[in-house]
Amino acid sequence: MLSVSGLTCARGGVPVLSDVCFSVAPGEVLILRGPNGIGKTTLLRSLAGLQPLLEGAVDYPEDQGAYASHADGIKAALTVTENLKFWADVHGTAWVSPTLPEVLAAFDLTDLQDRLGGTLSAGQKRRLGLARLAVIGRKVLFLDEPTVSLDGFSVKRFADWLRDQHLANGGCAVIATHIDLGLEAPELDLTPFKSAPDSGGGSDQAFL
């Protein structure tokens, strides 16, 4: 479903990772590992098409990729339900599957469905932000530290949804995380792909 070959990506115009190659099949997760600053976020953004590649190729079904960062994407003036409906409408999924009650239950949001987004705690906002992934209908997920602000119970709920719903229905995911999600998944250490200090680059992409 996802194939990456010879990928070189940059931060601030300077190459950070070179010649990255891997593939992820339907129903599989790949966990990205490496120290802070190695380029995990840069790689995920590049895979999602949010910044240009310097070299290489990324292949997955058109309009099936979605990137989720540390930002929750919550609209403070909308309720939990209205936030989810907003994202479903943006992506044209219109609650075909799964249903709203199923999504709310999966992310422990049922009792919060009428609460305004701006009144939620950090952990509740994070759960709502992750619940977006269940309504947008995208098969290939690029997730950057998805469990930030979550307690152990909520981490497990997210991992259960990912395994039992997203992966079980033919989706896949690439996840940068330092947390053990309890998933049976291969890991890719990015350290060997770190670009050499003299690998070139420029300042034309200073904000990417």
LINFENLIN-V379358 format. One line per field, one symbol per residue. psi: psi as a letter, one per 20 degrees, with the letter a starting at -180 (. if undefined). burial: + if it has 16 or more other ideal C-beta (glycine too) atoms within 10 Angstrom, else -. Layout:
BEGIN
psi=???
burial=???
END
This chain:
BEGIN
psi=hppppkppqqpkipphqqlpprqprpjqqppprqrpihjggggghghijiqqqhraqpprppkjqpppahphkpohiqrgghgghghgghjkhkkgprrghgggghjljgijhjqqhijqrghghggghhhhhiiikphopopomijpjqrgghgggghgggghfghhkjrrqppoqjqoikqoqqqopigijpqqhkjarajikij.
burial=++-+--+++++--+++++-+---+---+++++-+---+++++++++++--+-++-+-+-+----+++++--+-+----+++-+++-++----+----+-+--++-++++--++--++--+--+++++++++++++++++++++++++-++---++-+++-+++-+++---+++++++---+---+--+-+--+++-----+-------
END
